[in-house]
Structure formats: C-alpha cells, structure tokens
Amino acid sequence: MQKESTINRRAFIALGATAATGLAKAQSLVVKRRIKKGEGNPLSDVVKPAGEEVEAAIRTLEETTMSDEEKRAAAFPVVQREIDHMLDDLSCKDAIREKASEERVSVALAKFPVMRWYDRAFDRVAEQVAKTKVEGDKPAIWYVYNMGIVVKTKSCTFGIDICHRKAPRLAKVLDFILTTHNHGDHYNSHLLQAMSAAHKPVISNFMLVWDWYCRDMEKTFKINDITIHCTAADHNKHLPWAVTTFEVVCGEGPDAYTIFHSGDCCRYDHLKPKGKPDIYFGHCAIGLDFMAAAQNTMPAKMFVPVHHQELGHLGGKYRCVGFEDEPLKIVRSLREAGYKAAMPVWGDRIV
C-alpha cells in the first residue's frame, strides 16, 4: 500500500515556488500602477476581435489538423488576441482553477468562446482515448492543454503534466501519471490525489508518494513494460533544478517508442536523453534554445513546442505566446535546418 503525504511548506519553498510567485506579483503590480497612473493596460493596444470572428477561428482550429498549418496560422492571431483580453477577466482565470465554482464556470463559458473550446478539446481527447485501441509499438499521443499530453500504448495509458479543470475524470483510465514540477499550470491536485488513492503511480518531485517520489538528479522507474528515466533541470535562474524531465520508453526491444518531456526546463544543456527520442515536448517560451538542443543534446526525431495559448498567466513578460510567435518560429526554423517539427492545438492527436 502506498503512503502519501503533502510536502511541508519549508520543502515547498526550497523548491523555489515562492520565487516565481513573487516575480508574478511584482509584474502584476507594475500593470496595476500603469493603469492607476492613466498609462493604460499594456494590452490595451491589442484590438479585441468580434465574437463571430473568434468562433470562426476556433472552428478552423478544431476542424483542421497539424498538416493544415496555413489555415491555422490565419486563425491563431484571432484566438490569441481574445486570450490576451481574457487574461484581465477574473471569471476566466477562476474558471480554469481546480476549485472553480459552477457560477464562475458558467459565466466564463457564456462569455468566452475560447473557454468552450478549452472544454470541448478535453472532452474530445477523453472520448478518443477511450475508443482508441493501440496494437503496435507506436503509441497514440494527444495534446490536452498547456504542456499536458495523454499517451496510450498497447499495454497502458498515462499522462504527463495534465492540467485542466476536468482532469480528475481521467483518473479511471490512466494507469500512472508524471508531473514535471510543482507549478499549478502543470498538474491538477485532485487528479493526483485520485490516482494515489487508487494506488496508481504518481511520479513527481513534490508529492510524497511512497516508492514514486523523485528528487534525485537521476532516477529510473519501471512500470510494466514502460521505463521512465528522470533527470533534474533548471526552470529558470530563480528555480534551479526545480523541474524533473521524463524520458519514457514505451515497450521493450529495438521497436520501443521513446517520448521525452522536459516541462518548463529552460536549458538545452540540461536535456539528457539516454537514447534517441521519437518525439520531444519542450516549453516554447521559457528561453529554451530548441535549435541548440537539436544540434547538441536532443537527438529527437520530432520536435513539438508546447505551452502556448495558456490561460492562467499574466500578460507582458510572463504571457505564453501564440501561434505566430515563438512556437511557429521554432517549428519553421527547425524544419529549415532539416529537422522534423510540429505544433499541435488543444485536442489534437499528435501521433
């Protein structure tokens, strides 16, 4: 039987979460002061798109695939402008939180088409995961939201960095879950607790679950035919070694499929795969140099920049960017250099 407890506050602070919170509060105060002085909101020059325009852009994203990049490129600026304005609305921020009230959720869903897309994307993934049967060595992989992915192999189903208001619904179908670090945009505590209560592995560097807690610089876990190699990495200069990266080998033998997920790792030289990953997921706006990673430390067959269209971050320096900014630039520069790269949207099946 697994023993579980919540990490104490002193250890939590040691992980550096308070540093990130302090930076976010400071940035928020700058915005508030500018507004108070009459200088305006930094996002005030961003023209808010009409509701019909947003709905049409979202339909484009839902009805296309990763191969329809040009169509999506035209739709994404519209969605991003809407998200920029949503960040000033507390009903939106409250609606994506774990303890969101039904009233707040209802207000956000009625007010913002993006929130309805956020919910539909999760439902789409959950439905496809339940219906999909994997027979070969290549798994099925879906993009949920932020840096969250769900992976289904011929032997099991697992998630990495699943963060969504509806996430606890996955507890019954997931065999285990991995969480890169203790920032709330990378996990849902109710999902982690439900998994642990069901005696399913929860591997993280902050939730004290017997046999699965990982604060080592390097550590390997084995779950059935899945091998998980963990290494530590910097989130940023204020949060050294706060992120656990996961190299997940699905299956055994020469045909095993390898996934590498680095969460909010900001340094390419902290990426340390043991083999050649089939697919790599990295943060598109944390300062990670994808090209340097491809050329030096990450010999992946496919690069996927994620953590875009994030709904919980502040604007300005901490805003997670849209399709036209870092993610698409990363994808195109990698392709020009001869690497394979793609950018999914919420609800996409990637593999």
N, C-alpha and C positions, 0 to 999 in steps of 0.2 A: 504493500500500500504506500502511496506517495505521501510525503509530509510536505505541507505547504505553509508558508507564512509570507507576509508582506515585508519588503525590505524596510529597515528602520530609516528614520529621517536623516540621521548622520551619514549613513551609507549612501542614501539617495543624493544628498548634497555632494558627497565625494565624487559622484558620477558626473557632476557638473551641470545638473539641470537648472540650478538656480542662476548660473551664469547666463544661460540662454534666456531665461525668464527676465532677468534684469535688462538685457540688451533689448528685448522686445518692448518692455515697459518704457525704456528710455526713448525708443523710436516712436512709440505711441504718444508720449508727452510732447515730442517735437511737433508732431502733426497737430495735436490739440492746441499748442501755443500759436502755431501759424494761423489756425482758424480764428482763435481768440483775438489775435492782433489784426485780423482782417486781411491777412495774406492769402487766405483761401486754402482749400484742401489740395494736396499735391495731385490728386486725381481729378480735380475739377476741370482740367482741360481735356479730359477724355470724354468724348461725346457718348452719351448713353444711347444705345441702339433701341429702336422701337420693339415692342413685344413681338410683333409679327416677324420682324427680321431675326430676332433671337430664335423663335420657334422654327423658322425655316432653316437656320444654320444648324440647329440641333438635329433636325430631321436628316440633313445631309450627313452629319457625323454618324448617326445611327444606321443609316441605310447604305453606307459605303464601307469599304474595308481598307486595310493599311495600304493596299496597292493603289487606291484612288487618292493619291496624295494631293494632286492639284485641286480636286474638288474640296478636299478637307482644308487645304491651305486657304481657300477663299472663305470658308465658313468659320475658321477658328478665330480670326481677329474680332469678329462679331461677338462670339461667345466670351472671349477674354475681356472685352470692354464691359460686358454685362457683369462678369465676375468682379472686375475692378470696382464697380459701383456697389455690388453686393457686399463687399468687404466692410463697407461703412454701416451696414444694416445689422443690428444685433439679432433680429429674428432669424437671419440666415446663419450666423455663427452659432446661435443656440440650437438650431435645428439639426446640426451635424454632430452635436455632442451626445455622449452616451446617455445622459440623464435628461435629454430633451423632452419637454412636456408635449402632450398631444396638441395643446393650443399653439405653441410655438411652431411645431412641425406643420400644422395646418396652415398657419399664416404664411410660412415660408413657401410651402408648396403652391399656395394660391398666388403668391406674389411673384415668384421667380421660376421661369421655365427650366433654368439650369438645375434647380432643386428636384424638379420632376424627372429630369434626365438622370441625375445622380441616383435616384431611387430605381428607376427603370433599368439602369445599367447593372445594378446589383441583382435585381430580380432575373435579368437575362442570364447573368453568369450562374446564379444558383440553379436555374432551370436547366441550362446546358450541362452543368457538372453532373446533375442527377441523371440526365438522359444519355450522356456520352459513355461509350464503352471503349476502353483502350486495350488493344490486343498485342501490339508490337512493342518494341523497346522505346519508341519515341512517345513521350507523354503528350497530353493536351495541357495547354497553359492559357489561362485567362487573365486579363488585366482588370482589376476591380476599381481601384481609386487610389490616387496618390502614389505610393510605391507598393501597393498590395497586389499580390498575384495568388491565384489558386492553381495548383498543379495536380493532375490526375494521371497516375500511371496504371499499368495493368494490375498492380498489387495494392495500391493505396491512393489516398487523396490527402494533400496537405496544403497549408497556406504559409505565405511569408509576408510579414508586415501588413496584415489585414486591418484596415481602419475604415469603419463605416458604421453608421447608426444601426443598421440591420445585421451587423456582423454576427451576433450571437446565434442567428439562425443556422449558421454553418457548423455549429458545434457537433451536430449529429452526423454530419457527412465527413468531417475532417478526421483523419487518423492521428495527426500531430500538427503542431504549429510552431513557426520560428519567428522571433521578433528581434530586430537588429539593435534597438536601443529604447530607452525609456521616455521618448517624447510622444505625446498623445496623438500625433498625426501618423503614428506607425503601429498602433495597436488599439484594440478595444478591450478594456479590462474585464467586461462582462463575458466576452468570448474566452479570454484566457482563464477566467475563473471557472467557466462552464467546462472547458476542456480538462482542467486539472481535477475538478470534481468528478468527472467521468473517468479519471485515471488515465488520461491520454497525455502523451508527452508535450510539454510546453518548454521549449528551449529559449532562454533569454539570459541577459546579463543583469537582470534586476528583480525578477520574480523568483523567490526562493522555493523551488520545487525540487524535492529530493531526486537525485540522480540526473537532473536535467539543467540545473543552474550552471551558467558558464561565464566566468570572469577571467579565464585563463587567456594568455596571449595566443595559445594554440590548443585546440582540443578536438577530438573526433568522437562522434556518436554513431551508433549503428541501430537502425530501426527496420527490422525485417530485411528487405533487400535494398534499403536506402542507406547510403553512407553520407554523413554530414561533417565536413571539415570546417571548423570555426577558427577565425583569426581575429585579432583586435585591430582597430583602425581609428584614426582621428576623425571626429566630427568637424571640428574647426580648431583654431588655436586656443580657444577658451575651453574646449572639451576634448582633451587628448585621450585617446584610447577608449572613447565612450561608445563606440559602435562595434558590434560583432558582425563580421561578414560571414556569409554562408556559401560554401561550395558543396552543392548537393548532387551526389552521383546516384542517378535513378537506375537501379538494376546492377547487374554484375557482368563482367567479361568485356570483350572489345566493343560490343554494341551498346554499352551503357550510355545513357544520356546525362550530360552534366549541366547544371544550372549554377551560375554564380550571381549572388545578390549582395550588393555592398551597402545597402541602406543609405545613410547620409555621410558616407565616407567622402572626405574632401581631397584625399591624396592618392594619386595614381600609384606611388611607390609603396603604398600600404596594401595594395591588391596582390595577394599571394596564392594564386591557384596552384594546386599540385599537378594538374593536368591541363588539357586544352578544353575549356568550357564550350559547350554547344551554343549557349546563349548567356549574355551578361546584362544584368539590370543595374544601372547606376543613376545617381542623382544628377539632374540636368542643370542645376543652378546653385550648387554648393561650392563651386570652384574646382571641381574635379576635371582634370585635363584628359578628355577621352582619347584624343589623338596620341598623347604621350603614353597613355595606358595601352592603347592598341600596339604601339611600336615597341614598348618595353616590358610591360608587366602583365598584360591581359590578352593572351592569345586566343580570344574568343572567336567563334565562327559567326556570331551575330551579336551586334551591339544594340541595346534598347535603352535610350534615355527616358526616365520617368520622373515623377514628382512635379508634373505640370498641371495647370488648372486646379490647384489646391485651394480649397475654400476656407481654410481656417487661419491663414497667415495674414499679417498686416500688409499694407501697401509699401511702396518705396523700396528700400534696400532688401526687405525680407519678403517681398512679393515673389511668389513662384510663377514663373513666366509662361507665356502662351506659345502656340504652335509656331509663330513667325520668329520667335526669339531664339534662345539658346537650344531648345530641343531640335528644331528643324535645321538650324545651322550645324549642330553636332552631326546629325544624320547625313546631311549633304556633304560635309567636309570629309567624313569617314568614307562615304561612297566614292568621292573624287580620288581618295587615296587608295582605293581598291578594296575597302572593307565592306562587309555586308551590315546594314543597319536599318532599323525601322522604328517608327513611333506609333504606338497604339493610342486609342482613346478608351474611356471607360466602357466596359462591357465587351471589348474586343477579345476574340480568341486569337492569340498570337501564334501558337503552334498547334 
